[in-house]
Amino acid sequence: MTDPASSAPAPDRRPSRLFNPVPISLLGVVIGWFAILLVWRDSPWGFVAAGVTTGLVFLALRRGHVIARARRAVLLEAVRAADSRSRALDLLSSFAGRMLAVRTRDELFREVAAMARQLLDGEGAAMLLLAEEGRFLRVVAGEGALAPAQGRLVPVDGSLMGTVVSQDTHVLENDLAAE
């Protein structure tokens, strides 16, 4: 099965080539030399050509600044994404090292909750297990804002965590106090 986005036709880039600074600059150089030649021959058109050259150079510089700003924004976004991936890989690497040192199940749960909090850069994270014949979730480890909830039972019906378990999906909640 092919990806619909990959089968889409490539956008036409010809209009943007008209405003590329390189051809504008080359045209300005050619007209500038004609301006010098016309001024040398005492033609009033030489001054007009010099004005056109000045305008073209200004246009090329302006367009170059616009392109540079756009490329800088794209590069900054790529650097941010790479930094985020690098941070996640560093966290996962350190997590793997800590997993080798875990001795008990409770330590494992605390490490998982701590890693989830760090990886998602959240205020809190919790590790929950099904309890009481699947009607409740027990908070076996809490980190950050959810640390006080450790040991509590959360009903599966009518709770955000119950929805996560019953629908087998993930949820990022911005308001932990509501839960």
GUPAKOL-598688 format. One record per residue (C-alpha): residue in one letter; x, y, z. Coordinates in steps of 0.25 Angstrom, whole numbers, plus 5000, padded with zeros to 4 digits. Each point is the difference from the previous one (the first is absolute). Layout:
BEGIN
AXYZ
...
This chain:
BEGIN
M500050005000
T500650134996
D500050135009
P499050104994
A500950115004
S501249944992
S499149994988
A499650155000
P500750084989
A501250095004
P499650145001
D500450094988
R501250085004
R500250094988
P499350125005
S501050005012
R501249994991
L499650144994
F500350065013
N501349925003
P501150105004
V501049944990
P499350034987
I499650145005
S501450035004
L500649954987
L498950084992
G500550125009
V501449984996
V499749994985
I499250135001
G501050075008
W501149974990
F499050064989
A499850125009
I501550025001
L500149994985
L498850094998
V500650115010
W501349994993
R499350034987
D499350125006
S498749944999
P498950045010
W499549855000
G501349975007
F499450065013
V498749934998
A500749874999
A500850035012
G498750025008
V499449874995
T501349935004
T499950065014
G498549965001
L500449864996
V501149995010
F499150055011
L498949894995
A501149895000
L500550045014
R498650015006
R499649864993
G501349945006
H499650055014
V498649944999
I500649864995
A501050005011
R499050035011
A499149894994
R501249905000
R500450045014
A498649975005
V500049864994
L501449975005
L499650055014
E498949915000
A500849884995
V501050035011
R498950005011
A499549874994
A501449945001
D500250055014
S498749945004
R500449874994
S501350005006
R499550035014
A499049894999
L501149904995
D500950055012
L498849975010
L499749874994
S501549965001
S500150045014
F498749935003
A500649874994
G501250015010
R499050035011
M499249884996
L501249915002
A500150055015
V498649975003
R499849905011
T498550005003
R498750014993
D499750135007
E501350064996
L499749964986
F498650075001
R500750135006
E501050004989
V499049994989
A499150115006
A501350095001
M500449974986
A498650034994
R500050135008
Q501450044995
L499749954985
L498750084999
D500550125008
G498849995009
E499650055013
G499749865004
A499949854996
A499449885006
M500149854998
L498749935002
L499649855000
L498649934999
A499549965014
E498749955006
E499649914988
G500350114990
R499050105006
F501150095006
L501450054997
R501050005011
V501050114999
V501349925003
A501050124998
G499850154999
E501050104996
G499950155001
A498550065002
L499549855000
A500949955011
P499050025011
A499049914992
Q500949885002
G499249885006
R498750064997
L498949924992
V499450074987
P498749954994
V500149954986
D498650064997
G499950154999
S501550035001
L501050054991
M501049885003
G498849904999
T499850064986
V501449984996
V500049855005
S498749974994
Q500350064986
D501449965000
T500550144996
H500950115006
V499650145006
L500750125003
E499350085010
N500350155002
D499250015013
L500449905010
A499250065011
A498749974993
E500349855001
